[in-house]
């Protein structure tokens, strides 16, 4: 009998400061590389949709050799980047959390146990929400090993994916989001199964029922476009928690690489009152995430100007209403 599991990866929102991981100017063709995650690194989310936090902590544990708390990671994503306590989060929000705060050593987390992941999401979230803010602030001070930076990976190019895996820190791979469905837990006849022979390589679900965050740790292009995923459903899923997927038949919706240092970012152009277009829409969305209540219409008028000035004052920036590099950088 297989265990019911949750997923929980939202599509990452648009952010004008996101950069794509550049490919190196090389004639090398990537054919085969990467590793399969050791089963000791495979965690299990059980019934709660915290796959972004678990995948990220698994990656960081592979990079540093230390153990971290996915629960505290998820709690910080909810408090500082998500718009509410809905189930799941986005990879981008998880990465921003890891860059801003780092990770809490696993032994310092005492507020929930793995058994709590069998609760309904509402009960699980209630336990996290009950933690006093003073305790959260105390634990933040104990966090370690923040990531240096992150960048998106070109998911339409298997060579770019392979290069990102090759260049990942300590062969930790890249973090991906897939549209997920019952092909992850049923065979071709629709019978429940987690066995490798029944679900590997993973098949495109129709329909997809949710999003799922997962690690891609290796690739083998010798005869197909095969890639290997490390899941967050424990070691009884497929091959000790890992499974193959053929890129040509089933592609991820987004992918991200953790960088040792922050990338050089080409920011959006200086934006000011009177400007219109997609850049202004991105600005308005970011301001709304910081508490503004703007209509996202792409027009930089008086209300947008007032929101920019208020944000600049709150963040000790020059309050001139002009959105330059420092203001874009603070809007995270």
Order of alpha helices (4+ residues) and beta strands (2+ residues): beta-beta-alpha-alpha-beta-alpha-alpha-alpha-beta-alpha-beta-alpha-beta-beta-beta-beta-alpha-alpha-alpha
